Amino acid sequence: MTPATPTVQTRFEAAWAECAAGHAREAREGAWAAERRRAAAGTLSTLRPPRRDEELWRRTDFAALEQALPGLDPCVTGPGARNVDDLPAAVIERIAAEAGNLALVVQRDGGTMFEQTHPALARQGVTVCSFDRATREHEALLAGRYGSLLHDDYDWYAALNAAIHSGGAFVHVPRGVRAALPIRLFHWLSGAGVVSAPRSLVILEEGAEATVIDEQLSEPAEGAAFHCGGTEVFVGAGAKLTFASLQDWSRNVFHYSNARADLARDAELQWIQVMVGGRATKANAWFNLNGPGARAYVHGFMFGDQRQHFHLHTLQRHLQPNCTSDLLIKGCLKDKARSVYQGLIQVAEGAQKTDAYQANRNLLLSDQARADSIPGLEILANDVRCTHGATIGYVEPEHLYYLMARGLPRIEAQRLIVEAFFEPVLDRIPLEAVRDRLRDEIARKIG
């Protein structure tokens, strides 16, 4: 946590807070939510952007973003969509095979442009809507949860999100309900000069099940854009959630996000984290195993080229006994791309019979690419099984030779090796169309 050092709010922060207040009025945000927004703005005024001498920012430089921030606009919302046909072409392409058979919330820049709840889900009592709508229609569900996992004072960017958020999504699956269809969330940036700060909340009550796919896309553009997201996930006792976060921004986008998940007794979470786009990305994903028997399976990959920078920070927090967490993050880098993985398994006092695993595997395709891997353990119980590991290496010449000796050109041989490297993660993505698109993106990046 960044120490709270009193500072003076800058002009752009004040202007953004005013913009956010105007947005909240237009969206008829609930009074309680507006008050939380004002409190977050107060917290923001006591913080400053993270510095490079802080451990979690030592290897990631957002200086270019900080310089661009005063020129960005969080008030850009764009037109709404009357139906699916009005959505950005990239979004339509991704839901083409299932457009009429899913629940959907689409954010464009700083606002929600479309939301659709399928009748089958509505009959089950499943709620899928914008976060703005949820603040005025589902206060009872949000109360006590919103902000309970992701604290405003975590750092300057978290406070910024809480103060200026707009858009985002709300998903609620009632007790014992198995959501009949997947829920798709999209965040779309229409160009340069814009800020998107969505806040999303996912709640699965006891015994519920659901699949939520959260995708981030943008129009290629010259000039900076910024996504500053916050997501809180609650998985009730015995509930099962598959949540996939797929980041595929254009190269002008800076990305910062905080995701927090809380698992109750015997809950199960499948979490997939993919980062392939953007200029510089810093993502924090924390998992609280907060009930005996809870299980969190975290899988993901990063694939960078040119000068892309990815930084993923994960925290597996074992707070109760007999919980399991299993994390595998893979990274592949070419050209001058760089990745940073920082992960920690925390086992609280009394969290006996913990079974935790953490692995980060990296494959370098060029001498100028770089991967930093920093796994860690912090254990306060004495009857646990916790292991971690990390590898960084190049494509094995013997593997290339074996494939090339069978007639494959070098690039095809390399493509097969990289695809095989990612396949264990791709196999866990629940939708075939999404898997196929990511395979195409991997193939495109290999060249």
N, C-alpha and C positions, 0 to 999 in steps of 0.2 A: 504494500500500500504506500502510495506517495505521501510523505509528510505534508500536513496542511500548513502551508506558508501563506499568510495573508498577502494578497496582491491586489492590484487594481484591475478591474475588468476592462478589457480593451474595447475599442469602439466597435469592432466587428462582433465581439461577443454580445455586447449590449444590443446591437442591431439585430443579431440573430435571435436573442431572447424576445425582442419585440415582435419579430416575424413569427416566432413560435406561438406567442400569445394570441396573435391575430389568427393564426391557423386554428388554434384551439377553439377560439370563438366561432369561426366558420364551421368547424366540425361539431359544434355543440358538445364539446368535451365535458364530461362530468365535473362538477365543482371540486370534488375530492382530488381528481386527477390534475386539475389546474393548480390546486394548492401544492401538490407534490412537485409539479413542474417548477413552481416558484421556489420551493425549497431547494431543488436541484440547482437552479440558477444561483442561489446563494452559495451552495457548496462549490460550484464552478468558480465563483469569484475568489475563493480561498486557495485554489490550486493553480498549478502552472503545467504546461506540457512537459512530459517526461524528459529527463536529460540522459545523455549518453553514459554518464557515470553510474546510472542505476543498473543493477544486474540484469533486469529483464529487458533493458534497452541498449545494453552495451554493444550488441551485434546488429542492431537495426537503427537506421537513420531516417527519420521522417522530417529532416530539416527542409527538404524541398516542399513537402506538404505544408509545413508551418509557414513558409514564405508565401505559399499560394493561398492559404486560408482566407486572409482578408478580402481577396478578390472573388471568393466563391459565394454562391447564393443558395441558401436552404429553402427559399420561398418558391422555387420553381416547381410547379406541379403538373402542368400540361393538361390537355383535355382528358376527360373521362372516356370510357368505352361503353357503348350501348350494348354490345355483345362481343362474343369472342372474336368475330371478324375484325373488330376495331383495334385489337391488340397489336403491339409491335410484331413484325414479321418473324423475328427470332423466337418470340414466345409461341406464336401460332405453330411454328415448325416443330417445337418441342412437345406440343400437346396434340398434334394433328391426329394421332391414332386414337386419342381418348378424350377429345374436347368435350363431348357431351356426356362423359361418364366419369366425372371427378368433381371434387370441390376445389375452388380456385380463388386465390386472392392475388391480385397483381398490383404492385406498387410502381408508379412512374415518378422518378426523381423524388420530390418531397411529399408526394401524396398518393392516396389509393385511387387507382383508375378503374378497377373492376373487382367485383366479388361475386361469387356464385356458389351456392350450396345445393348440391344435387338432392332431388326429392327423396332418394333412398336414404341419404344421410339425415335429412330433416326428419323423416319418419322415425329414425332411431333416436332422435333427440340430440344428434351431434350438431354442435355449433361451429361454424367456420365463418369468420367475418374479419373486417379490418379492426385493428387495435383501437382506432378512434371510436368506432361504433361500440366496441365492447366497454369503453370507459363510461358510456352513458346508458347502456342497456344491460350490462352484466356486472355491475359494481360488486355485487355480493360474491361473485366468483373470483374477481380480481383482488378484493380486499384481503389483506394478510398475505397475499402471494406476490403481487407486483412489487418488485424492489426488495423482496426478502432474500433472494439469492444473489442478485447482482446489485451491489451497494453503490450508491451514487459516488461515494468518495474512494472507490477503488483506484481510480486515477483520473486525470483531467479529461480524457476522452470518454470515460464512462459517465462522468458528470455532464459532459457536453451532450451526450445522447439523451440522458434523463431530462435535461433542460429544454432541448429543442426537438425532441422526437416528433415525428409525424409518420403516418402510415404504419406499416407493420401488420401483424396478423394475430388473431386470437382463435385458438382451437380448444374446444372442450368436448370430451367424450365421456358420457355419463357412466355411472357404475354398471359394470357387467356387460357393457355394449362393445361389440366387436365391429368397428367401423367397416361398412360394406365396401367402401371405395377408397383409393388413395387420395390424399389431400396435397395439392400442389400450391406452393407459394413462390411467387416470382418477384424479384427486385430488378427494375429496369432503369438504367441511367441513359437519358436521351442524348447526352453530349458532354462537352466540357463546361467548366464553370459552375457546376451544380454540386450540391451536398444532399445526400440521402441519409437520414438518421432514423431508421425504423426501430420500433420496439415491439417484440413479439412475445406471446405467452401461450404455452401449450400445457393443457391439463388433462391427464387421464385419471379418472377416478378408479376406485378399487375394482380390479378384475377386468378393466377395459383393454381394448387393443386397437392400434391404429398405425398407419404408415404416413409419414409426413416428409415430402421432398421440398427442400428450400433451395431455389436456384437464383444466382446473381449474374445478370447479363447487362451488356451496354452496347450503345452505338459507338463504333470507332470514331475517335475525334482527336484533334490537336488541342493541347492544353489540359490542365489538371481537372479531375473530378474526385469527389471523396465520398466513400460509404463508411458510415460510423454506426454499426449495428449493435443491438442488444437483444438477447433471447434468454428467456427463463422457461425451463421445462420441469413439470412435476409428474412423476410416474407413481401412481397410487399402489397400494398393497396388491400384489399379485397381478398387476397390469403389465402389458407388454407394448413397447413403443419402438418402432424403427424410424429413425430420424436421419435424413441425409442432407448435409450442407454442401452444395456444389458451387464453387466460386469460379466463374469463367468471364471475368470482366475484360474489357478491351485494355490496351496497354497504357492508357492515360489515367487509369483509376488507382487511387490509393485506397486501401481497404484496412479498416480496423474493426474488430468485432470481439464481443464478449458473449460467450454462451455458458449457461450454468444449468445443470440438471440435478434433480433431487429424486432419489429412488427410495421408496418405502419398502416395508417388509415383503420379501419374495418378488419384488418387481424386477422386470428385465428390460434393459435398454440396449438396442443395437444402434450404434452411432457411427455414421460414415462421414468423414471429412475429406473433401477433395478440393485442391487448389491448383488451378492451371493457368488462370488469367491474371490481369492486373499488372501494375507497375511495381508496387511494393505492398506486401500484405503482412499484417500482424493479427493473428487470431489466438484468442485464449478460450480454452474449452475445459470446464471443470465438472467433475462428476462426484456428487455426494452419495455414497452408499450408506443410506441413513436408516435402514431397517434390516434386521437379521435376514439373511438369505437373499439379499439383493444381488443382482448380477448386471455388470456393465461390460459390453463388448464394443471396443472402439477400434475402428479400422479406417485408414485413410491414406492418401498419397498426395505428393506435390510433384509437379513436373514443370521445371523452369527452363527457359531458353533465353537467348540474348542477355540482357542484364536484369532479368526479373529477380525479385527478392521475396522469399517466403519465410515467415517466422511463425511457428506454431508452438504454443505453450499449453501443455496439458497438466491436469492435476487429478489424480485418482484418490479420492478421500474416503478411506475406510473408517467409518464412524461407529459401526456396530459389528458384532461378531458374525462369523459364518457367511461373509460376503465374498463375492468373486469379481475381479476385474481383469480383463484381458485386452491389452492394447498393442496394436501393430500399425506403425506409420512408416510408409515407404516414400523415398524421395529419389527422383531422377533429374539430373541437371546436365545441360549442355551449354556450349558457348561460354559466357561469363556469368551465368546465373548462380545464385547463392541461396542456400536454405539454412535455416536454424531450427533445430528441434530442441526444446527444453521440456522435460517431463519429470514429474515427481509422483511417487507413490507415498501417500501419507497413511499411516496406521495409527489410529488413536489408542490411547490407553484403554484397555478392556475389549478392544476389537479382536478377540482371539479367533483362531481358525480362519484368519484371513488368507485368501488365495489370490495373489496378485501377480500379474506379469506385464512387462512393458518392454517393447522392442522397437528400435528405429533402424531401418536398413536403407542404405543410400547407394545409388549407382551413378558414377560420374562418366559422362560421355566426352568430356574434353579436359585438357590439362588446366584450363583456366577456370573451370567451375569449382565451387567450394561448398562443402556441407559441414556444418557444425552440429554435433549431436551431444546433448548434455542430459542423460537420464539420471534419476536420483531416487534415493530411498530415505524415508524418515519414519522410523518404526518405534512405537512406544508399547508394544505388546510382545510377549515372549513365546507365543505358540502360533506362529504364522509361517506361511510359505510365500516369500516375495522374491522375485528374480527380475533382472532387467539386463538389457544388452543393446549394443549398437554396433553397426558395421558401416564402413565407408570404403568403396573400392571401385575399380574400373571393370569394364566388360572383360571377361577372361579371354585371352587370345586363343586358348584351346577350344573354347566354345565357338568362337567365330570361325576358326579353322575347320572345325568339324562340320559346320553348316555350309561353309563355302566349298568344302571338298565335295559336297553333294550337289554342286551346281548353282547354289544361291549367290547372287551378287552380294557384296559386302553390306550394302544398305539394307537389303532384305534380311540378311542374317542378323544384323543389329536390331532390326525391327522385331523380329521374332523373340529375341532375347529380352528386349524391354517389355514387350507385351506379356511374356511369361512372368516377368518380374512383378508386374502389376496385377496379374490375373487373380491372385487370392483375394485382393481387395475388391476388384470389379465383380467377382462372383457374389459378393455380399450385397450389392446394390439391388434393391427389390424390383425395379422396373427394367424390363429388357430393353425398351427404347432408350432409356437413360444409359444403360451399360453400353449399347451400341454407339451412342453419340460420343461417350468418353473414349471408346476404343478408336473412333475416327479422329478425335482430337489428339490422342497419343500418336497415332500414325502420322498425322499432319506435323506434329512437332518433331518427330524423328526425321522427317524430310524424305 
